[in-house]
């Protein structure tokens, strides 16, 4: 409580920035090693599946398969980087390295710290979505103006999955238990959220499940923008993401705060 009282002397935005900047400095010390997998993996998938398999797949909604796939691939790195950052990264900082203990000794509250973590995950989502957009634009797969909002969608996506990851992190007891989250939730969602094929192709009983998946909504939002077909559905997609960030963020931070204070 004393720490929370002291934190009032520093502006809120400065406290959040200090957490964000700490992560930037640590991450940039091994920038190539940290950025290489999230950046290269979607490109490899796009080349292997989009260019290879794309020859045998007809156009989807008037788009060549490789273009259809590229739009989804722009969003997915934001999901993966935020999910890893706020599960393994947060858990290790909390349980093993005890980094949060030192940070909370400064004039920071647990909420300051966790909001800073969400913004850092969102920044990574912005960066990786932008990077993939640059690559697919250089190779002429997409016109960058078609998906100019991709970095913002990446930020929104990463922020959403950061809050979901907080809930998972607050529940697990060890690192191995994160396998249930990634194998049972993240990986199936990659294929069932409209990244590789339209969710309309799914069986009737599975479509409502796809609508619940968080990844479905930013992917559909970016697709609609690229086709110039924005409508009420996209307002729902944005609302879904914002509401999930608020609710999951509140619940996840509340649980993690207890562990930090204890």
Residue pairs with C-beta under 8 A, 6 or more apart in sequence:
3 104
3 105
3 107
3 108
3 109
4 109
6 107
7 15
7 107
7 108
7 109
7 112
9 107
10 107
12 112
15 107
15 108
15 109
15 112
15 116
16 112
16 115
16 116
16 119
17 116
18 106
18 108
18 116
19 103
19 108
19 112
19 113
19 115
19 116
19 117
19 119
19 120
20 116
20 119
20 120
20 123
22 103
22 116
23 116
23 117
23 120
24 120
24 123
27 34
35 127
35 128
35 131
38 77
38 80
38 81
38 124
38 128
39 77
39 128
39 131
39 132
41 77
41 80
42 73
42 74
42 76
42 77
42 132
43 73
43 132
43 135
45 73
46 66
46 69
46 70
46 73
46 136
46 141
49 69
49 196
50 65
50 66
50 69
50 70
50 73
50 141
51 66
53 65
54 64
54 65
54 66
54 69
57 65
58 65
59 65
60 68
60 197
60 198
61 68
61 198
61 227
62 227
63 227
66 141
67 141
67 142
68 223
69 195
69 196
70 136
70 141
70 142
71 142
71 147
71 219
71 222
71 223
71 226
72 194
72 195
72 196
72 219
72 222
72 223
73 132
73 136
73 195
74 129
74 132
74 133
74 136
74 147
74 150
74 153
74 154
74 222
75 129
75 150
75 153
75 154
75 157
75 195
75 215
75 218
75 219
75 222
76 190
76 195
76 215
77 125
77 128
77 129
77 131
77 132
77 154
78 124
78 125
78 126
78 128
78 129
78 153
78 154
78 155
78 157
78 158
78 161
78 218
79 125
79 157
79 158
79 161
79 186
79 189
79 190
79 215
80 186
81 121
81 124
81 125
81 128
81 158
82 121
82 122
82 124
82 125
82 157
82 158
82 159
82 160
82 161
82 162
82 165
83 161
83 162
83 164
83 165
83 181
83 182
83 186
85 117
85 120
85 121
85 124
85 162
85 165
86 117
86 118
86 121
86 161
86 162
86 163
86 165
86 166
86 169
87 165
87 168
87 169
87 178
87 181
87 182
88 175
88 178
90 117
90 165
90 166
90 169
90 256
91 169
91 172
91 175
91 178
92 175
93 99
93 100
94 100
94 169
94 256
94 259
94 260
100 110
100 113
100 260
103 113
104 110
104 113
104 260
110 253
110 256
110 257
110 260
110 261
111 253
111 257
113 260
114 166
114 249
114 252
114 253
114 256
114 257
115 253
117 162
117 166
118 159
118 162
118 163
118 166
118 245
118 249
119 159
121 158
121 159
121 161
121 162
121 165
122 155
122 156
122 158
122 159
122 162
123 155
123 158
124 158
125 154
125 155
125 156
125 157
125 158
125 159
126 151
126 152
126 154
126 155
126 158
127 154
128 154
129 150
129 151
129 153
129 154
129 155
129 157
130 150
130 151
130 154
133 142
133 144
133 147
133 150
133 151
134 144
136 142
137 143
137 144
142 226
146 225
146 226
147 222
147 225
147 226
149 222
149 225
150 222
153 218
153 221
153 222
156 218
156 238
156 241
156 245
157 215
157 218
157 241
159 245
160 214
160 218
160 241
160 244
160 245
160 248
161 214
163 244
163 245
163 248
163 249
163 252
164 214
164 244
164 248
164 252
165 181
165 252
166 248
166 249
166 252
166 253
166 255
166 256
167 248
167 251
167 252
167 255
168 178
168 181
169 252
169 256
170 252
170 255
170 256
170 259
171 255
172 178
172 181
189 213
189 214
189 215
190 196
190 215
192 199
192 202
192 206
192 209
192 210
192 213
193 199
193 210
193 213
193 215
193 216
193 219
194 210
194 216
194 219
194 220
194 223
195 215
195 219
199 207
199 210
199 211
199 216
200 207
202 210
210 216
214 240
214 241
214 244
217 236
217 237
217 238
217 240
217 241
218 237
218 241
220 233
220 234
220 237
221 234
221 237
221 238
224 230
224 231
224 233
224 234
225 234
